[in-house]
């Protein structure tokens, strides 16, 4: 973000105001221009930093920062860890549901089975389920059904 046009406007306004006060006022305005330019840049940077703090609070876990490149501030946006996943293509059409495997007794009965997967495998199951628009549990039921 180039602040030069804004600083030039400040110089112009100060010179215009000093012109009405005579030679002494013009000389004083010239001496004050550099410190006022620095103060204006610092004020703008502080204002931008405060705005970035508020924006970052709303975008968490993503963040926005202001950094200086020379005399001009630059915005830096750091996407959250899931930003890439949020921008992926739509999930493909789910595959047809395989027929249920008949069981002994009531076909509608369910039973709970707890088992532990290695973390990398669990991640892959969740990703595969997400691509098909299913919960991990529903995806695992399909996989077990197809395997049997």
C-alpha positions in Angstrom: 0.0 0.0 0.0 1.7 3.2 -1.2 1.2 6.0 1.3 3.0 8.6 -0.9 -0.2 10.2 -2.3 -1.5 10.6 1.2 1.7 12.1 2.5 1.8 14.4 -0.6 -1.7 15.6 0.3 -0.6 16.3 3.9 2.3 18.4 2.5 0.1 20.2 0.1 -2.5 21.1 2.8 0.2 22.2 5.2 1.8 24.4 2.6 -1.6 25.9 1.6 -2.4 26.7 5.3 1.1 28.2 5.8 0.8 30.3 2.7 -1.9 32.4 4.4 0.4 33.2 7.3 3.3 34.8 5.5 7.0 33.9 5.1 7.5 32.8 8.8 4.6 30.4 8.6 5.8 28.9 5.3 9.3 28.4 6.8 7.8 26.8 9.9 5.6 24.5 7.7 8.7 23.4 5.8 10.5 22.5 9.0 7.5 20.6 10.3 6.9 18.6 7.2 9.4 15.8 7.8 8.3 15.1 11.5 4.6 15.3 10.5 5.2 12.9 7.6 6.8 10.4 10.1 4.0 10.9 12.6 1.3 10.4 9.9 2.9 7.2 8.6 3.1 5.9 12.2 -0.5 6.8 12.9 -1.6 5.0 9.7 0.4 2.0 10.5 -1.0 1.8 14.1 -4.5 2.2 12.7 -3.9 -0.6 10.2 -2.4 -2.8 12.9 -5.4 -2.4 15.1 -7.7 -3.2 12.1 -5.7 -6.3 11.3 -6.0 -7.5 14.9 -9.8 -7.2 14.7 -9.9 -8.9 11.3 -7.6 -11.7 12.5 -10.0 -12.3 15.5 -12.9 -12.8 13.1 -10.9 -15.0 10.7 -9.3 -17.3 13.2 -7.4 -19.6 12.7 -6.4 -17.6 9.6 -4.6 -14.3 10.3 -3.8 -10.9 8.7 -0.7 -9.0 9.5 0.8 -5.6 8.4 4.5 -5.5 7.6 6.6 -2.7 6.3 8.3 -2.8 3.0 10.5 0.3 2.9 8.2 3.1 4.1 5.0 1.5 3.0 2.8 -1.1 4.8 2.0 -4.4 3.2 -0.8 -6.8 4.1 0.1 -10.5 4.7 -2.7 -13.0 4.9 -2.0 -16.4 6.3 -4.8 -18.9 5.6 -6.0 -21.3 8.3 -4.9 -24.9 8.2 -8.2 -26.0 6.5 -8.4 -23.3 3.9 -7.2 -25.5 1.1 -9.7 -28.2 2.0 -12.5 -25.6 2.0 -11.7 -24.7 -1.7 -11.6 -28.2 -3.1 -13.9 -29.4 -5.9 -17.3 -30.8 -5.0 -17.3 -34.4 -3.9 -18.0 -36.9 -6.6 -21.3 -38.6 -6.8 -21.5 -41.3 -4.2 -21.2 -44.9 -5.4 -24.3 -47.0 -5.2 -24.9 -48.5 -1.8 -23.9 -52.2 -1.8 -26.7 -54.6 -0.6 -26.7 -55.3 3.1 -25.1 -58.5 4.1 -27.8 -60.7 5.7 -27.1 -61.7 9.3 -28.4 -64.3 11.6 -31.5 -63.0 13.2 -32.9 -59.5 12.8 -31.5 -57.8 9.7 -32.2 -54.3 11.1 -30.3 -54.9 14.4 -27.1 -53.1 15.0 -24.2 -53.9 17.3 -21.4 -51.6 18.5 -17.8 -52.6 17.8 -14.9 -50.5 19.1 -11.5 -50.7 17.4 -8.5 -48.5 17.2 -7.0 -47.4 13.9 -3.5 -46.0 13.5 -3.8 -42.2 13.2 -2.7 -42.1 9.5 -5.2 -44.8 8.6 -8.0 -43.0 10.5 -7.1 -39.8 8.6 -7.4 -41.6 5.3 -10.7 -43.2 6.3 -12.1 -39.7 7.2 -10.8 -38.2 3.9 -12.4 -41.1 1.8 -15.7 -40.8 3.7 -15.7 -37.0 3.2 -15.1 -37.4 -0.6 -18.2 -39.6 -0.7 -20.3 -37.4 1.6 -20.5 -40.0 4.3 -19.6 -40.2 8.0 -16.5 -42.3 8.8 -18.8 -44.8 10.5 -21.1 -45.2 7.4 -18.0 -45.4 5.1 -16.5 -48.2 7.3 -19.9 -50.1 7.3 -19.8 -50.0 3.5 -16.2 -51.1 3.4 -16.8 -54.0 5.7 -20.0 -55.0 3.9 -18.2 -55.0 0.5 -15.3 -57.0 2.0 -17.7 -59.7 3.3 
